[in-house]
Amino acid sequence: MGSFALLVCLLASPGVELKVTPVIAPAYTPELGFMVVAGGVAGWSASADAPRSSLAVVAGAGTVGAFLTQTRLTSFWMEDRVRLQAFIDVRDQPDHFFGVGFENGLTRPQGAESTAYRRTAWLVTPQLQVRMQEKLPLFFGTVMDFTGTRSRQLSPGVAADPDFQARGGASVINSGLGFSLTWDSRDEPVNPRKGLFLSAQWLGYGSWFGGTTQWQSLTLDYRHTVTLFREGSTLSWQVKYRTAWGGVPWSELSQLGTPWDLRAYRWGRYRDTTAAFALLEYRFMFPFPKDTIWARLGAAAWVGVGALGGGPLPDVTQPLPAVGVGLRVRVQDRVTVRLDFGLGRGSFAFYFQFLEAF
């Protein structure tokens, strides 16, 4: 509550123009079923020289008996010399655990006796970065990761799974501290029209702050965006790699199929020590007159591929392809709501989210 109060005070400061937009919409994902999601997004610029900041908050309930709330903060302060980001996700939902590795995800049938369980999970990941040199978009900072999973109503298949037993079992609490190094020349990080993003992040997990696990992770992320033809028409691509080692719990293995990568698979079906993916996405806003409501509408299309691996490298001979299309609704300047539909290898998914996937 103290950090939230500080944020409110900062937004109330003179010169900070704050815009708040409420949103309610239906959604569907393979793991949550049909949902009603409500929330809002706040956007502001702390100074004329800083990129646009955003705070998105949503809560939803699904037909499978799932409940969730998400908060995503991306903020820029002191003429973009300081960046504060955070993601909070709290949920209670029925779920399915298919085991570890590509083959389990692809071939293990979903069932009440083989893969079903229910979990309460939370995730809090704040990151603070400072600019290292005034004329260069190079940032260094610290990142924290606090996550936990409480599993119950375990089906016989999940309770007997050797990876579930060996990698933490029904109760896992992770407490991670680490560092991040980022090069970010994008014009507006929340929805860029041009620029390059490069990031390396290392996290070490231990018993501090109540953690019950000890392991490490490394994430490398490359993104690039260019404007094509006209303003509001962009081509973006991303290549991302994550690997983990040590006593990595089953809940924190690298995964493919989230709302921020391929967007075509059940979240949690595909997991292993290492995951990597590449995406190419075209986004455009329809060229209606700017003074009409239709000018707020846009669309996107993407193609991508991912792979998992049990070692430091993914097995590219067993790919997970994805294609998708999406609707965009601009709720504020450079801030959109997206409804994405993706098709994958024997799978599909539909997502409602604030902000672009990358």
Beta strands, then each sheet from edge to edge (+ up, - down):
strand 1: 17-29
strand 2: 33-45
strand 3: 53-62
strand 4: 67-77
strand 5: 82-96
strand 6: 116-133
strand 7: 136-152
strand 8: 171-184
strand 9: 195-205
strand 10: 215-227
strand 11: 233-246
strand 12: 254-256
strand 13: 270-272
strand 14: 274-285
strand 15: 297-309
strand 16: 320-332
strand 17: 335-344
strand 18: 347-354
sheet 1: 1+ 2- 3+ 4- 5+ 6- 7+ 8- 9+ 10- 11+ 14- 15+ 16- 17+ 18-
sheet 2: 12+ 13-
end
